[in-house]
Amino acid sequence: MSINGKELVITEDGFNNIKKELEYLKTVKRHEVADRIKTAREFGDLSENAEYDEAKNEQGFVEGRISELEHKLKIAVVIDDKDIHTEDVGVGSIVKIKNPVLDLVAEYKIVGSAESDPKNNRISNESPIGSALLGAKVGDTVKVQIPDGEAAYQILEIRR
């Protein structure tokens, strides 16, 4: 389930986002960088040309990112939205959980590691909370190791 492994679990949205970014990098960004390199070459001596060095570094970054995204698409195992069920938590599930000690309720979407975005409540199936929630059903309480010890979360709702 990791990038270094044989497969990358990802939702349809995540797969489509990778394809969009790859298309942008190949059709727009790659050409912008090539134009910057061409313009910088016209400034003369390349050994002391900061614009040229910067553009070449950006070109390396863009090409590396293209390679990384192509690899992700090749090893992706896409979770089809219609295959997401609500009986228990899986990749693609939206889960409402409650910490009974702190009386806090939170909602997370469980996604593959490539789509993780905790600030937007998208947590990886490989994260401590994400992996603890996998397979849990409404009403279950799961325990998660945290730096201060252990936290318990009750599953309130599972939906797509």
Sequence and secondary structure as in RCSB ss.txt:
>XXXX:A:sequence
MSINGKELVITEDGFNNIKKELEYLKTVKRHEVADRIKTAREFGDLSENAEYDEAKNEQGFVEGRISELEHKLKI
AVVIDDKDIHTEDVGVGSIVKIKNPVLDLVAEYKIVGSAESDPKNNRISNESPIGSALLGAKVGDTVKVQIPDGE
AAYQILEIRR
>XXXX:A:secstr
  SSSS EEEEHHHHHHHHHHHHHIIIIIHHHHHHHHHHHHTTS GGG HHHHHHHHHHHHHHHHHHHHHHHHHH
EEEE GGG  SSS  TT EEEEEETTTTEEEEEEEE GGG BGGGTEEETTSHHHHHHTT  TT EEEEEETTEE
EEEEEEEEE 
